[in-house]
Amino acid sequence: MAQQLLLVTARRKLSLACDDCISTVFKRKLGRCKICALQLSLLSLICWPLWYWLYADSPKSVESIALLFFSGAFTGLLLLHLVVWVVRRIAG
């Protein structure tokens, strides 16, 4: 009972969707958490056009480099989620 209460409290604080996201290590969450994948998709879809619209003409500015870094990180983590999801589907 106390452990369930602790998980519910942690889920509310971290706004995570499932028990896997709270109680397991990073490797086990990859490819399983739909909320994470949707958030990364949304962030990627926002950041790349934003960079192109605002900073494509000045790619050496600090703001441009920072937005490129974040866009690349969001997209890279999304691709990692998708690759692990496909591998888990194939492996069973």
ABEGO torsion letter per residue (X at the ends): XAAAAAAAAAAAAAGBABAAAAABBAAAABGABAAAAAAAAAAAAAAAAAAAAAAAABAABAAAAAAAAAAAAAAAAAAAAAAAAAAAAAAX
